[in-house]
Amino acid sequence: MEVRETAACGISQREFMIGLDEDDLVPFYRIFRYAQDGTGFYDQGFLDDLKTQMLYIIGHSLEDEASEEACLTNVCWDDEGGQFDYGLKFKESEAKKIYKILNSVDTPGEGFDKELNQKILDQLLELAPALLKNLPMINR
Amino acid sequence: MNVIVIINDSLRWDHLGCYGNKWIKTPNLDKLASEGTIFESCYSEGLPTIPARTTFFTGCFTFPFRGWQRLEPKDVLLAEILWDKGITSALITDVYHLHKPSMAFERGFDFTQYIRGHEGDPWILDTNIIPDVDKYYKGDGKDRSVRQQLIQYLRNIHWWQSEEDTFVARVVKAGIKWLKEQPKKDNLFLWLDCFDPHEPWDPPPPYNRMYSDPNYTGKDIIQPLPGKVEGYLTPEELNHIAKLYAGKVSLCDRWVGVFLDKLKDMGLYNNTLIIHTSDHGEPFGEHGIIRKALPLLYEELVHIPLIIRHPEGLGAGKRIGALVETTEIFPTILDFFKIRPPSKVHGESLLPLMTGEKDSIRDYAYMGYFKQAWRINDREWSLIMSLDKKTPNELYYLKEDPGEKRNILAGNAGKAMELELVLRKFVANLR
């Protein structure tokens, strides 16, 4: 898993991608699933790595309030032609919303854009149904 | 012998006197060109800033494989090849994108200096500095990001007092300082990468009014929103922005001149290969957009200047029309230093074109924005392909329509198909 800036010049907002290999999909899915309503469990190390990388690459503007510019249609999954198996692509304003989701695992279901999170989860399930649909969701 | 590469980011080829411009003053670059070789048909392979540097530093085509991203560990880089060849290297730049976390474009250079603060560089973070952003900003009622970026920029430059403080001046002065400090003025490789004349287009006096309409009474919109001009800028505003850019081109020329004069003072002018180029041009409404908002690969964006002055006069005074690309810079430098290039380099040395040993090195120029648009052209035709599967391809006959104003694909489907096939075959065979 790697967070990358994918565009920044001549455009209004910087663009980013969380690049994931096949092995990253399950721990990634579990974080967002847990954040949504507390279902299942997540790998704390994976979460810490993801948050650290987002802060490192995107910067501390992540911790500002999410902008009104955030738009669901700007978040999309990419599964072709890149150096990773999958990529979650988003703009700077969505980055703040995604970061909020990651920060909400201590209080699942609260303080973040649930619609955006559901979209991320739905698209992820669509991308890798065999891998993600039958995951055991029992809390450890 | 030494090599110095001077980049002026976002510099349009048609804004230089040596390329035929009649109204923008660029005497220093014109003089360099008169003593060197002008490449009339040079194209930027991968756009924008970061992919272009990846091409420069690897000599490889990038547009089908990667876009805006950090260098890969497996990349074989120019500065790293020179690392154990007795050559002392430096990267001096204000291109802050190269300095962002994980980008690592300083890899292999013996010395690196980043001049901080250009564009949206989060450099001066003191929120007590409250710039008058509305003096220079025009929004569309929705934008917040560009405004924020401009506030950051104005904070970064709040301390400027004169032309000496501008980014291009500081990069040039840092380059001179590094050269002066080198005990031996031989086997040096300097990559002097100036982000100017990139936006914000805020040249200091006299450049800010050098070309503008004296009757213009609007704002100096130094960082317009990228996108469609119609409905956003008035013709007067657009014209004024283009004139501010032209002023910044003259500012850059003046500082390139300062740099070249110092090379002469230090005895470096006649034992150094000097390469001057850019990473791309800049649209000013020729096709309805300003800035690189959409990956519209028209001439004003992809066609770039390239001037090479050989210390022994090779190719002096020559104008070369052969198609060349940014992939060629890497092997040209290695060829000059007499170093064999690694096997995986797509570019070709330009020295044989300069000596006359070769008339051409490629039949077509290929370029693109990763995953967004590709372009192929020879000297007669250009085909622009959008990769979104919705936007139709465009075909232009450059010989009669160099500004690419008349899309003639409808009547020339066979030619478009032929060019698309050549482009797709080229990409398929790239390794």
Interface residues (C-beta under 8 A of the other chain):
Chain A: R4 E5 T6 A7 A8 C9 G10 I11 S12 Q13 E15 Y56 I57 G59 S61 S67 E68 E69 G81 Q83 E92 S93
Chain B: P48 T49 I50 R66 G67 W68 Q69 R70 E72 H97 K100 P101 S102 P122 K142 D143 R144 S145 V146 L225 P226 G227 R291 K292 A293 K371
